[in-house]
């Protein structure tokens, strides 16, 4: 994924490229020893979260069957599972479509993520060590390299890794998995509407958290994390009327 010089947002918004998008851009080498439904579900889900399948895109059962060389039964089961997760809207006699990003889902997703990450940070602050600081700073440096290279996928992977470290340091991988599940609407929104100008601010906000922990100031670190996470709603407020059409109530 490369950032065009005239891009309005990055990596999934207007004026940007996501490499190959749509169903034709997805690959699946089916493992016959594993559930076909699980594999189709995993590929479609990741594509929706990464906005390679944009909100409103039609999910054609026939196209998936042909492309992935699978029968209709596992495809229907995968789509049903995605519907239950709120990622696909199924309209009988009409078809299946990638669900829009809904504002209420965004708010609930943020509430869960914010609450759990703050709780993790409080625990990590009591365990903070120099090697933890180095690990988080290494990821920030990696994000800077991804920005310079115009690698949006790399940037978002590193961003997720930065936050994942809070769960790792606290010894609460299960909590991180809960955050990961809860933040799907946030991830879709960020990948759709993150602006190129915003990315250096993300770097500074990450460093503010680490700097405060290094100073032994957990209250400041917590406020820095809150400020960072709450920026999602600043982005919502700055959306144009045209952009807001893609964010439903």
BELSUL-V127409 format. One line per field, one symbol per residue. psi: psi as a letter, one per 40 degrees, with the letter a starting at -180 (. if undefined). Layout:
psi: ???
//
This chain:
psi: hihidehdiheeaheiifahiideeiihhhheeihddddddddddddddefdhihehhghdddddddefiidddddddddddddeeehhhhhedahihiihhdddddddddddddddddddddddeehidddddddddddddddddddefgddddddddddddddddddefgddddddddddedddddddddehidddddddddddddddddddefgddddddddddddeededdddeiidddedehi.
//
